[in-house]
């Protein structure tokens, strides 16, 4: 099915011993999502910190913090991208 990628999204984070330690909420396409739980986390070979998260409305997203460029990247399964319930077309914003 594939994923849709969103670049440079706005993410609110908890920063403890490390900057942007874990995402708490994020915004895509003008809609704000609250992170209900972090399903898993990992670091890619490129150094990005990845988080598989579930939102409070049961959607699943993949968020990555790129510390070198200081940006967040978001990905969603194509069926999770319908941000506007009135729309029949999935959003493909980047």
C-alpha positions as CSV (number, residue, x, y, z in Angstrom):
1,X,0.0,0.0,0.0
2,X,2.9,2.4,0.7
3,X,3.4,5.4,3.0
4,X,2.9,9.1,2.6
5,X,5.8,11.3,3.8
6,X,5.4,14.7,5.4
7,X,8.5,16.9,5.7
8,X,9.3,19.4,8.4
9,X,6.2,18.9,10.5
10,X,5.6,20.7,13.8
11,X,6.2,18.4,16.8
12,X,5.8,19.1,20.5
13,X,8.3,17.0,22.5
14,X,9.5,16.1,25.9
15,X,13.1,17.0,26.3
16,X,14.8,15.4,29.3
17,X,18.4,14.2,29.3
18,X,18.3,14.6,25.5
19,X,16.8,17.2,23.1
20,X,13.5,16.0,21.5
21,X,13.6,12.8,23.6
22,X,10.0,11.8,22.7
23,X,7.1,13.3,20.8
24,X,4.0,14.3,22.7
25,X,1.9,15.9,19.8
26,X,2.3,16.9,16.2
27,X,0.5,18.8,13.4
28,X,0.1,17.7,9.8
29,X,-2.1,19.5,7.3
30,X,-3.4,22.0,9.9
31,X,-4.6,19.1,12.2
32,X,-3.1,18.5,15.6
33,X,-2.6,14.9,16.8
34,X,-1.8,13.9,20.4
35,X,0.5,10.9,20.9
36,X,-1.4,8.4,23.1
37,X,1.5,5.9,23.1
38,X,4.9,5.2,21.6
39,X,4.7,1.7,20.1
40,X,8.4,1.4,19.4
41,X,11.5,3.6,18.9
42,X,14.8,3.1,17.1
43,X,17.8,4.9,15.6
44,X,18.4,4.5,11.8
45,X,21.9,4.2,10.3
46,X,21.7,7.8,9.2
47,X,21.3,8.8,12.9
48,X,17.6,9.7,12.8
49,X,15.6,8.9,15.9
50,X,12.4,7.1,14.8
51,X,9.2,6.6,16.7
52,X,6.2,4.5,15.8
53,X,3.3,6.2,17.5
54,X,-0.4,5.8,18.0
55,X,-2.6,8.9,18.3
56,X,-5.5,9.4,20.7
57,X,-7.9,8.7,17.7
58,X,-6.1,5.3,17.1
59,X,-4.1,6.4,14.0
60,X,-0.6,5.1,13.5
61,X,2.2,7.4,12.4
62,X,6.0,7.1,12.1
63,X,7.9,10.2,13.3
64,X,11.6,10.8,12.8
65,X,13.8,13.5,14.2
66,X,16.8,14.5,12.0
67,X,19.2,16.2,14.4
68,X,21.6,17.1,11.7
69,X,19.0,19.2,9.8
70,X,16.9,19.9,13.0
71,X,13.7,18.8,11.4
72,X,10.9,16.3,12.1
73,X,9.7,14.0,9.3
74,X,6.4,12.1,9.5
75,X,5.1,9.1,7.7
76,X,1.7,7.5,7.6
77,X,0.3,4.4,5.9
78,X,-1.7,5.6,2.9
79,X,-5.0,4.6,4.6
80,X,-4.1,6.8,7.7
81,X,-3.6,9.9,5.6
82,X,-7.2,11.0,5.3
83,X,-6.9,14.0,7.6
84,X,-10.2,15.6,6.4
85,X,-13.1,13.2,7.2
86,X,-15.2,15.0,4.5
87,X,-12.6,14.1,1.8
88,X,-12.6,11.0,-0.3
89,X,-9.1,11.5,-1.4
90,X,-6.1,10.9,0.8
91,X,-3.8,13.8,1.5
92,X,-0.4,13.7,-0.1
93,X,1.0,16.9,1.3
94,X,4.7,17.1,1.9
